Every structure is written in structure tokens, then in C-alpha cells.
Amino acid sequence: MKTGVLLLLAALVLVPACDDGADDEGGGGSRVEKILALPADATAGQTVFTGTCGLSSCHGANGDTPGTPTTPTLTAEIMELSDNAVVGVIINGKDTMPAQAGLSDQQVADVLAYVNETFS
């Protein structure tokens, strides 16, 4: 019995240490905070967006002409999401959108600035 209680207590102590940093909005915890703290450049973000997200199979060149019926238009989507959530979607993916693992933290910050300026 004592062993079971000790194992339970150990598990409760260790579980928070295994946290992947995800927050309730699909973000990456400390990585999201780091990205949000970066100075962002919407012009650079437009370049990244166009080359990564603006493809005809994704959100389309203007963000509102998705290439698939399940891809949301960004004007409708961005207004409903916090910056934390937008960054979380970019770095972790959501539904049919894959995680954009190839983007640096600075590129994600720049894309956030661009989509906020353009689609909010």
C-alpha cells in the first residue's frame, strides 16, 4: 500500500515536468511567448506567407481563396483567434493545416504581424 501511494505521489510530481509547453489555445507555451516577444515585420511576414501559406493548395495568395473546401478563409478565422492561438496554429498545426516546422521563430512572428495587419 505504501509503495502504491509513493508511486502515485511521484507520478503527480513528475507529470508537470513532462509538460510539452502547450497552452489551452494550442500554443507551444514558452515558445509562443518567445515568438510574441520578438519585434515583428509585417513586410517580411508577407514574403514568408506568400511562399508558405499563399499557395493555391493552402490559403491562396490573398488568404481568402483557399485551395480546398476545408481550408478556412483567413479573414473569418484570424478575427476569432488571439495572437497566442494564431502562433500555436502556425507552429503546431490544426485540423488539416500542418505544423509549419520549417519556419524560424522570427518568421512566425513576422507572419503573425502580416496576418494581423491584413486579415483582422
N, C-alpha and C positions, 0 to 999 in steps of 0.2 A: 504494500500500500504506500509506504513512504517513497519507494522508488517511482511509482506512478505519479505522485504529487510532485516530486522533484523534476521528473521529465516534463510534466505539464508546465511548471514554472519556468524551466529552461526554454521550452518552446515559446512561451509568451514573451520572454526577454529577447530571444533571437529573432523572432518574426519581424519586428520593426527594423532590425539591422539588415534584413533581406529586402527591404522596400526598394522597388526599382525606380522610385522617384516620380511615378505617375501621380498626377493630381486628379481631382474629380472631373475635370474638363478634358481629360485625355492628354494632358500635357506630360512633360518629362521632368517635373519637379524642378530641381536646381538648374538643369539645362535650360528650361523655359525661362527661369528668372535671369539667367546669364544672358540669354538672347534678348530679352526685353530690356536689359540694361545697356545694350550696345547702342552707339549712335547709328541711326539708320539713314539710308539714302534711297529715296523713292525712285530716283532715276536709275540707279544701279539695280534696284529691285525690279523695275520694268524689264530690264535686259534679261535678268535671271528668269522672271516669269515667262517672258516670250519664248525663251529657249527651253524651258522645262515644263511649264503648265499651259502655255498658249498653243500647244499643238492641236491639230484638228481632232485627235483622238481623246483629248483631255477637255480643258475648259474653253478652248478656242482662243483665237488671237485677242478678242476683246473681253474674254472672261464670261461672256453671256451667250456664247454659241457652242455649247458642249457637243462633243462628238458622239456621245452615247445618250440614250434616253435616261439613264440612271445618274448621269453627271449633273449636279446642281449648277444653276447659274450663280455666279458669284455675287451679283447684286442682291439676290434674295438671301443667299447664305451668309455672307460676311456681316450683314447688319445684325444678325441674331447671335453672333459669337463674340465673346470677349477676346482681347489680344492673346491671353493665355490659351484659350481654346484654339484660336487660329494657328498659333505656333505649335500646339500639340498635334493638330491635324497634319500640319506640314511635316513634322519630324516623325510622327508615329503612324500616319495614315488613318483613314476612317472609311468604313464601308468599302466601296470599290476603289477608293483612292489609295494608292500605295504610299508607304513612307518615302520621303524624299531624302534617302540616306546619303546621297551624293552631295548634298548642299552643306556648306560650312555654316557655322552659327551666324557669321556676318551676312551671308547670302540670305538666310532665313529672316534675319532682322530687316534686311532691305526689301525682301518680298512682302513682309508684313506692312512696311511703310507704304509700299506701292499699292497693295490691295486696299488698305485703309483709305488712302487718298483717292483711289479710283472707284471703289465699289461701295463705299459707306455712304 
